[in-house]
Amino acid sequence: MITEKATFDLYKKVSTELPTDVMSELVRAHDNEEDGSLGKESLGHMIDNAKKAAELSRPMCQDTGTPFFYVNCPKECSQKEIKEAIEKATAKATEEVPLRPNAVDTLTDKNVGNMPVIHFTEGNELKVGLLMKGGGSENVSTVYKLPDASIGAGRDLEGVRRCVLDAVFKAQGKGCPPYSIGVATGGSIEEAAHLSKMQLLRKVDDINEEKALSEFEEKTLRDVNNLGIGPMGLGGKSTAISLKAAAGNRHPATYFVGISFGCWCMRRGQL
């Protein structure tokens, strides 16, 4: 069973320590940028900030994000107890990490602390993934409906690639690149959005088992970086450090494409 303490410790780690694969990619991107460029300087500040956050055990960004939990739960486990443990750990982490209170009641405009978003699936082994997603990267995340004549996108992977490039180009550095990008097709709007966000939990060096998607990821990431938007939109070779894709089943009448952006501090972890 997932305990309040284990969940609190996960919050602490995810909000203060950048995953090693993400840090390695930021260092690689920094080394790849032109000396004296704003892109290289920006990446240097990001790397220093992440190191200082880990050293001081303090959040690496003032926007500690919305916590998204992905729980793979065996049938003998109580989802109610897991949910209660996560909610208690969230309240404790808000006070003690500390996390910025990021949940606002839309009707009253009253701040209500932090409210975790919890997704349950049933499986043989208990696993918990945590994604702490900032508001800036969420604002540039989007869903497309294909075909889309405005960008010349048909109902195929080439059309999906055009959606990604269009979304990145429209963002123009909002959401704090270099990005991690999750892409997914699905049979409904919510499925495409949900599945694309789940791709952000994958490690940078994770290779897609589906050959067509693996080739899509490699090519589209290269094309994104050729846009030249760069770190924080200041120009450069490193607009994104990772792009992962998934494909769900769809209704014959629909073709939705979900695109989820993660900022440079791709905060994720698991129990």
Residue, then its C-alpha position, 0 to 999 in steps of 0.5 A: m500500500i502507498t503510504e502518506k510518508a512515501t508519497f510526501d518523500l516522492y513530492k520532495k524528490v520530484s519538486t527539488e531534484l531533476p531526473t538524471d536523464v533530463m539533466s544529462e540532456l540539458v548539459r548536452a544541449h548546453d554544450n551543443e549551443e554556440d558559445g556566447s549565445l543567449g541559448k547557451e547562457s539560458l541553459g547554463h542558468m537552468i543547469d545551475n538552478a537545478k543543481k542549487a535546488a537539489e543542493l538546498s532541497r528546495p523547489m527548482c521553480q516557483d510554479t511547483g505545478t499541478p500534481f498528476f498521479y498515475v496509479n497502477c493498482p492491483k485489485e486487492c488494494s483500496q483505491k480509497e486508501i491510496k487516494e486518502a494517502i495522496e491527499k494527506a501527503t499533498a497537504k503536508a508537502t504544500e506546507e513543508v516542501p513547500l509547494r506553492p498553493n496552485a488550486v483555485d476554485t473557479l467559481t469563487d476565485k478562492n485559493v484552496g491549496n493544492m488538489p492532486v489529479i489522480h488516475f487509476t488503472e488496474g494491474n498486477e503490480l502497484k506503481v505510482g507515477l507523479l508528474m508536477k506540471g506547471g501552468g505555462s507548459e499546460n497553457v501551450s498544450t493543445v488538441y487538434k482535429l484532423p484533417d486540418a486544412s489550415i496547416g495541410a494536415g491529413r489523417d496520418l502521421e505526417g498530419v500529426r507531425r504538422c500539428v506538433l510543428d504548428a503547436v511549437f511554432k505558435a508557442q514561440g518560447k512560452g512554456c519555458p523550453p527546451y520542452s519535453i513533448g508528449v504526442a498522442t492520437g485517440g478516439s476522443i478529445e480527453e483520451a488524446a489529451h490524457l495519453s499525450k500527457m502520459q508520454l511525459l513520464r517516459k525517459v529521454d532515452d526510452i525507445n518506442e517499441e512501435k517502429a513507425l512511432s519510433e521513427f516519427e519521434e526521431k524525425t519530429l524532434r529533429d524538425v522541432n529543433n530545426l525551427g530555431i526557437g531555442p531555450m526560453g524562445l531566445g534562439g538556438k538549436s535546443t527547442a526540445i530535448s525529448l518527444k514521445a508519441a503514442a497511438g490509441n484507437r479511434h472512431p472512423a469519424t474522428y482523428f484527434v491529436g493531443i500535444s502536451f508540453g513539459c517545461w525545461c524542468m521536467r519534474r517526474g518520478q515514481l514509487 
